[in-house]
Amino acid sequence: MKAKKKDKKEMRSGFTTGACATATTKAALVALITSEEQVDATIYLPVGKFATFEMDSCIVEPHFAEAATIKDAGDDPDATHGALIKAMVSWSKEPGITLDGGVGVGRVTKEGLPVPVGEAAINPVPRKMICETAKEVLSSYGIQRGINIIISVPRGEEMAEKTLNKRLGIIGGISILGTRGTVIPFSSSAYMASIVQAISVARASNCEHVVISTGGRSEKYGIQQYPQLPEEAFIEMGDFVGFTLKQCKKQGVKTVSLVGMMGKFSKVAQGVMMVHSKSAPVDFNFLADVARDAGVTDEELLEKVVAANTASQVGDLMLEHGYKEFFTILCDYCCTSGLKEVAGGILIETSLYSMKGAFLGKAGIDGRED
């Protein structure tokens, strides 16, 4: 269940504004914490399924981050189909989480609604989804600081003209809705269980080669790279690289292809197998060593690598100066780390892509016994 384009002939379920607001909040908060742009965010929906939302944009500044996604209402589009839904997250001097609506999110002016008069029209279920997801992210990074969250919909006021909001006393924009069941916060154990199930489905379909990706956009690049594989072979592992590799080996997968981007795979190359961990940031000295292995001798360029803000920035520097071997070497390190994690026995490939989908490099190591 993914918030991305599919064949129009398929009957697709869509996503609520509440789900979109939750996903953008997660992406913006992770970006604020890590200072790295997020290309997607995975959340757990009230209906009991995970969904990965691709970000249309992600902006990271010292004191705030903003992420946006485009709402896909599926094959039964409503007035908010195609809406750009944004979340801006900033640090607060006060403890706790403050949630409010910005441009294009309506304000309640009449009694009788599930939201008190004067507050942003963010209904109770999405309000809880957003706050619980934010709490989980803060907790996973060991952060105890207050945050402000502002949800906005740039064309929300225009879209609201096609709804009953004015009659209900909701002025200035759309409502953030989503009432399908009890909210379940993002669960690592549930996500890992879904990975195990996905691998089981692949093996039941006789897949001996699977492609594991860190998110929806990476998976899309993997599907383009391996068109010969059935859809069951493509598995989103999120941040659980080591766990997924071990499960692949345990269930008899022979070839595992990792597909991802610089930020997370720079950590895998270092041997970090849980790539969101706050205790394992990108080691830019390590990336400088990889650059040296790729033939970089310019000390000024190496200093720029060490001083970079993100791994993606390092990738841009290597591309700019023509050191394409850097990406092959980094992929080789990822393969080596993966084989060490599972103690051999499988063939591991790694492919790197830029955030815009440009293929950067690939390597593979066969760890199977003869």
N, C-alpha and C positions, 0 to 999 in steps of 0.2 A: 504494500500500500504506500505509494509514493506520490508526492505532489510534483509531478512532472508530466510533460506532454506524452500522450499515447495515441495510438491509432484511433481515429474518430469512429471507426466501426465497432470498437470495443465499448461495452457499457461500463462506464467508470463512475465510481462514487467520488464525491467531492469533499471539500474541507470547509469547515466553518471559519468565520472571522476569528473566533476565539482560538481555534487551533493555530491559525496563521500568526496571531498576536503572541501566542505562547512560543512558537518556534523562533520568531524574530527576537523576542526577549532573550531566549537562550543564546542565540547567536551573538547578540549585542553584548550580553554579559560576559560570555567566554572571550569575546574580542577585547572587552575592557580589561579583563583580568590578565590575558596573555599578550596583549598588544599585537595580536595577529588577526588579520582579516579572516572571517569565517565564510566558507562557501556554501555550507548547508548546516542544518540542525535536525536532530532526530528527537522526537518527543513521543510520549506514550498517551494515546487518545483514550477518552472515557469509554469507548466501545471495546477496549481491550486489545488494541493493535498498535504497533509502532508505525510511525510515518516519518519519512525524511523530506524536509522542505528545502528546496534550493533557494539560496539568497539571490535576489536581484541585484543587491548592492550591500556593501559593508564598509562603514567608515570608522576609523579608529583615531581618536585624539587623546591627549594626555588625561583629560578629565571626563570624557564621555565616549561612548561608542553607539553607533546607530546601524541597524540592519533592517532590510526590507525584503519582502517576498510578494509575489503576485498570487492572489487567491484564485484557485481553480475550483469551481463549483461542480465539476464533472459534467455528466450528460443531462443534468437538469439545472442549467445555470439560473441563478437568481439575480437580483438587482446589484449584488456586490461581486458578481463574477468578473474577474480581471482586475479587481481592486488592488492597488499597491498598499500593503499594510506594513507600517513601520513601527519599530520600537527603539526608543532612545533610552539608554541606561547610563546613569551617572552616579558617582559616589555621593553619599549624604553625610552630613555631620551628625545627624540623628541616627540612632539604631533602628533596625527593622527595615521593612520594605514599604515604600510609598508608591502607590499605583494611581495614575491619573490619565485622562484623555487629552489629546492635543488637537490639532487641526483635523477637521473631518470626522471627529468622534462626537456624537451628540451629548447634550447635557440634559438631565432629567429636571422637568419643571412642574410635574404633576404627581400627586400621591397615587398609590395603587400599583406602582411598578415594583419589581423585586430590588430595585436600586433606589436609595433615598434621594429625595429632592436635593438638587444642587450638585450631585455627583455625576461623574462621567458615566455614560450609558454602557458600562462594561458589566454584563450580567454575572450573577454569582458563580456559575460553573467555570466560565473562562477566567474570571477573577481569581478563583482558587487555583486553576491550572497554571496561570502565569506566576502566581506567588509561590506555589509549591515547587514548580520547576526552578524558579530563581533560587529558592532555599537549597534545593538539591545541588545546584551548580556551586553555590557559595560554599556549601559543606564539603563538596568533593575537592575543592581547592583549599580547604582549611581556612576560609576567610570569615572573619566576624566583623563586618562593617555594614553600615546601612547603605541602601541604594534607593535611587528614584527611578521609576519606570514611567515613561510617557508613550502611550500608544497613539498613533496618528494615521489618518487615511486621507492623503492629499485631495482626492476627488470625492470624499465622503459626503460633503454637503450636497453636491450635485446628485449623487446616488440616492441620498435620502429622500429626494423628491418622488422617487418611485416606490417608496415604502409608506407605511402607516405611522411613521415616527412623529410627524407634526400633530396628528390627531391624538396620539398617545401622550403628547407633551414632551417629546424628545426633540430638542432644538439644536440645529447647527451641524448635524451630521448623522451618520449611521450608528447602529448599536453593534457592540462586540458580543456576538452570541455563540451558543454552543451548549446544548442541554442533553446530549446523548449519554445518559448514565452517570454513575459516580466517578469522580475524578480519581485517577491512580497516578501518583507522582512517578517520575522517571525512575525506573528500577534497574540497577546493574544486573541483578540476578535474573530478572525477566528478560533483559536484552541478551544475556549469555544463553539463556534457554532457547531463545529464538534463533540464535546462531547454530546451536546444536541441531535444532529441528531443520533448519535450512540445509545443513550438510547432510542430514539423514535423507531429506527429500532428493538431494542431488545424487546420493549413492543409490537410492531406490530407483532412480532413473538411469542407472548404470553410468553415471559420470565418474570418470577417473581423473579428470582434469577440472579443477574449479578455479574461479577468478574471485579473489577477495579484495574488497575495496573499502576505503575509509568513509565513504558517503555516497550520496546519490549522484553527484556530478562525476566523481571518480568512476563509479559503476558505469555511467554512460560512456565514458572513454574506453572502459574495458570491453563493453559490448561492441564498440566500433573496432577495437583491436582484435577481438577474437570472435568474428561473426559466425564461425563454424560451430561454436558451442551452443547447446540448448539453453533456454532461459533459466533452467534449474541450476545451471553451473555458476551463476553469478550471485554472490553472497556479500551483503554489507556487514562488515565486522566492526564498524565504528572505531572505537579506541582500543578494542580488545585483540590486538595483533597476536600476542603469544598464545592466548587462550584459543583463538581460532585456528592457528597453525597446529597446535596440539590436538585439537578435535579432528582436524583434517587427517592427520596421521593416524589417530586412533580409529577412525572410521574407514581407513583403507584408501584414502585418496592418494594417487601416485604423483600428480603434478599440481602444484599450487602456484598461481600467478598473482602477485600482489600488484595492485594498481592504486597509485595515490599521488600526492603532491609533496612539495619540498618540506613544508612545515613538519608534518608528522613523520615522513619517511627519513628526515634528517635525524630524528630521534631513534627510529628503528635501526638505522645504520650504526648508531652508537651502542646498540644492544638494549634499548629501552622498548619493552614489549607492551606497556600500558601507556599509550602516547599522550594522554591528557594530563598525566600526573604533574602536579605543581612542583614536585621534588626533582623533576627531570626536564629542565628547560633545554632548549637547543644549545649545544656547545659550539660556539663560533670559533674557538681555537681548533676544535676537531675539524670543522669545515675548512679552516685555513690549511690544515694538514692535507685534506683531500685535494684542495686547490694546488698545493705543492706537488702532490702525486700526479696531478693532471698537467704539470709543466709550468705552473705559475712561478715566476722568479721575481716579478716586480714587487718589491717590498711595499710600495705605496698601495698597490691593489690588495695585497695580503692584509694590510692594516685596515683597509675598507671592509674586508670580509669579517675581521675580528670585531670591528665597530658597528656592524650591521644591526638593524633593529629586528629583522625577521629573516628566516631561512629563504623565503621567497626573494628577498632583496639580494641575497647572496647568489641565487640562481640567475637573477637578472644581470648581475655583474659578470658572471661567467659567460653568459650568452653574449653580452655586449662586447666582451673581449675575445670571443671566439674559442673558449675552452670547453668544447662540447664533451671532451673526454671526462670532465669533472662529473657529469651526470652518470656516465657508465660506471665509473669507479664507485660513486655513491650507491648505485643500484647493486653493485657487487658486494659492498659492505652489508647492505640490507639482506641479501641472500645468505651471506655468511652468518649473520646474526640470527636469522630465522632457522638455519640448520643447526646452529648451536643450541637454540632454544628447544628444539624437538629431538636433539641427539641424532640427527641424520635420518635416513630412511625414505626421504621423498625428494623430488626435484622441485626446486624453488626458483621462480622467475620474479623479477621486479621491474616494473615500468613506471617511469616518472613523467608527470604532465604538469604544465603550468596551470595557473588558475583559469586561463582563457582557453585551455584545451590543447595547447601546443605540445607535441611529443618531445620530451627532452632526452630520454635515454632508456636503455634496457640492459639487463644482464641476467644470467641464469647459471645455477650451479646444481649439478645432479648429485644428490647425496644418497642415492640408492645403492645398495650393495650389488655387486655383479653376481 
